[in-house]
Amino acid sequence: QVQPVESGGGLVQAGGSLRLSCAASGRTFSSYAMGWFRQAPGKEREFVAAINWSGDNTYYADFVKGRFTISRDNAENTVYLQMNSLKPEDTAVYYCAADRSYYRENAPVLLDQYGYWGQGTQVTVSS
């Protein structure tokens, strides 16, 4: 089992950058694919980016391709989301999640493929 804890959110101007971190407890962190989702007020939670257990497979939502980068450091039990060229529409609570399954080769993109969720971190982008 793994418990994610997000950090790094905050207020930034449009065009700026933030790096979110997700520290996950549990000795088996390196066995799980990890993902980032976000939820804006009044909207459903949506997929942002995912990375497989080994870090050699990633997948991004179209609206963040070329701007966001997901990475992981299995030695530090941490996954990152580097967010550049931020837009006001990126404003949301960002959630880190761990896959339900071990050693999935493809980065999972569906919400119900994830079984362990953090509490979220607020990202606000001002225009």
C-alpha positions as CSV (number, residue, x, y, z in Angstrom):
1,Q,0.0,0.0,0.0
2,V,1.1,3.6,-0.6
3,Q,-0.2,6.9,0.7
4,P,0.5,10.0,-1.5
5,V,1.0,13.5,0.0
6,E,1.1,16.4,-2.3
7,S,3.0,19.7,-1.9
8,G,4.1,22.7,-4.0
9,G,0.9,24.3,-4.9
10,G,0.4,28.1,-4.7
11,L,-0.5,31.3,-6.5
12,V,1.4,32.1,-9.7
13,Q,0.9,34.6,-12.6
14,A,-0.1,33.4,-16.0
15,G,3.0,32.2,-17.9
16,G,4.8,31.2,-14.7
17,S,5.9,27.8,-13.4
18,L,5.3,25.6,-10.4
19,R,6.6,22.2,-9.5
20,L,4.3,19.9,-7.6
21,S,5.8,17.0,-5.5
22,C,4.1,13.9,-4.3
23,A,5.8,12.0,-1.5
24,A,4.5,8.5,-1.1
25,S,4.9,6.4,2.0
26,G,5.3,2.7,1.7
27,R,8.1,0.4,0.8
28,T,6.5,-0.6,-2.5
29,F,6.3,2.9,-4.1
30,S,8.6,1.9,-7.0
31,S,6.1,-0.9,-7.9
32,Y,3.2,1.5,-8.7
33,A,2.4,3.7,-11.6
34,M,1.6,7.2,-10.4
35,G,-0.7,9.9,-11.8
36,W,-1.8,13.5,-11.4
37,F,-5.4,14.6,-11.7
38,R,-7.0,18.0,-11.2
39,Q,-10.4,19.3,-10.2
40,A,-11.6,22.8,-10.8
41,P,-14.7,24.2,-8.9
42,G,-17.9,22.8,-10.3
43,K,-16.1,20.4,-12.6
44,E,-15.3,16.7,-12.5
45,R,-11.8,15.4,-11.6
46,E,-9.8,15.0,-14.8
47,F,-6.6,13.3,-15.8
48,V,-3.5,15.4,-16.2
49,A,-0.4,13.1,-16.5
50,A,0.8,9.6,-15.5
51,I,4.1,7.7,-15.3
52,N,4.6,4.0,-15.1
53,W,6.4,2.2,-12.3
54,S,9.8,2.3,-13.9
55,G,9.5,5.9,-15.2
56,D,10.1,5.0,-18.9
57,N,6.5,5.4,-20.0
58,T,4.5,8.6,-19.6
59,Y,1.2,10.0,-20.8
60,Y,-0.3,13.4,-20.8
61,A,-3.7,15.0,-21.4
62,D,-3.7,17.0,-24.6
63,F,-4.3,20.3,-22.8
64,V,-0.9,20.0,-20.9
65,K,1.3,18.4,-23.6
66,G,4.4,20.5,-24.1
67,R,3.8,22.5,-20.9
68,F,3.8,19.9,-18.1
69,T,6.3,17.1,-17.3
70,I,5.9,14.2,-15.0
71,S,8.8,12.4,-13.5
72,R,9.7,10.2,-10.6
73,D,12.5,9.4,-8.2
74,N,12.0,5.9,-6.8
75,A,15.0,6.3,-4.5
76,E,13.1,9.2,-2.9
77,N,9.6,7.8,-3.2
78,T,8.5,10.9,-4.9
79,V,6.8,11.9,-8.2
80,Y,6.9,15.4,-9.6
81,L,4.8,17.5,-11.9
82,Q,6.7,20.4,-13.5
83,M,4.2,22.9,-14.8
84,N,5.4,25.6,-17.2
85,S,3.5,28.3,-19.2
86,L,0.6,28.1,-16.7
87,K,-2.7,29.5,-17.8
88,P,-5.7,30.7,-15.7
89,E,-7.6,27.6,-16.8
90,D,-5.0,25.4,-15.1
91,T,-6.4,26.7,-11.7
92,A,-7.6,23.6,-9.8
93,V,-6.9,21.3,-6.9
94,Y,-4.2,18.9,-8.1
95,Y,-4.3,15.3,-6.8
96,C,-1.6,12.7,-6.8
97,A,-2.7,9.1,-7.0
98,A,-1.1,5.6,-7.1
99,D,-2.2,2.8,-9.3
100,R,-4.3,-0.1,-8.0
101,S,-2.0,-2.6,-9.7
102,Y,1.7,-3.4,-9.5
103,Y,4.1,-3.0,-12.3
104,R,1.7,-1.7,-15.0
105,E,3.8,-1.1,-18.1
106,N,1.5,1.5,-19.6
107,A,0.9,4.7,-17.7
108,P,-2.8,4.5,-16.6
109,V,-5.1,7.3,-17.5
110,L,-8.5,6.4,-16.1
111,L,-9.5,7.6,-12.7
112,D,-10.7,4.2,-11.5
113,Q,-7.4,2.6,-12.3
114,Y,-6.0,4.5,-9.2
115,G,-6.6,3.2,-5.7
116,Y,-4.7,5.6,-3.4
117,W,-5.2,9.3,-3.4
118,G,-3.6,12.3,-1.7
119,Q,-5.6,15.2,-0.2
120,G,-4.7,17.6,-3.0
121,T,-2.8,20.9,-3.4
122,Q,-4.3,24.1,-4.7
123,V,-2.9,25.7,-7.8
124,T,-4.2,29.2,-8.7
125,V,-3.1,31.0,-11.8
126,S,-3.9,34.7,-12.0
127,S,-4.4,36.5,-15.3
